[in-house]
Amino acid sequence: MNKSVVIEELPMPPELGRLFEQARRNLLWFNEHVEELEVYKRYRGRYVAAAGGELFVADTPEEVRRLAHERHPDDLPHIRYIPREKLSRIYAC
């Protein structure tokens, strides 16, 4: 017997919408400042977080999240690991 799958689209709760907007804003800020801050030259092998228009750097994801949260407790940071070696990547759908 096959069971039907029902997909519903519901309005986004305001709090979730706020978090999505914060995440988008922090990602955009990171992308706009990555070159001027020389992120990929200076922080290889480390974690970086963008929150509230600032960059945070640490050796672990927990530490970089803590640093960002201390300065911007209501913000959702964009966190990224910067690989030690420069690698080519192919992104595909």
Residue pairs with C-beta under 8 A, 6 or more apart in sequence:
12 20
19 76
22 75
22 76
23 76
23 78
26 50
26 51
26 52
26 75
26 76
26 77
26 78
27 50
27 78
29 50
29 53
29 78
30 39
30 48
30 50
30 55
30 78
30 80
33 50
33 55
34 40
37 55
39 48
39 55
39 82
40 82
40 86
43 57
43 82
44 82
44 83
44 84
44 85
45 82
45 83
45 84
46 57
46 58
46 59
46 81
46 82
47 57
47 58
47 59
47 60
47 61
47 63
47 64
47 79
47 80
47 81
47 82
48 55
48 56
48 57
48 64
48 79
48 80
48 82
49 55
49 56
49 57
49 58
49 64
49 65
49 67
49 68
49 77
49 78
49 79
49 80
50 56
50 68
50 77
50 78
51 68
51 69
51 71
51 72
51 75
51 76
51 77
51 78
52 68
52 71
52 72
52 75
54 68
54 71
54 72
56 64
56 67
56 68
56 71
56 77
57 64
58 64
58 66
58 67
61 79
61 81
64 77
64 79
65 77
65 79
68 75
68 77
68 79
69 75
69 77
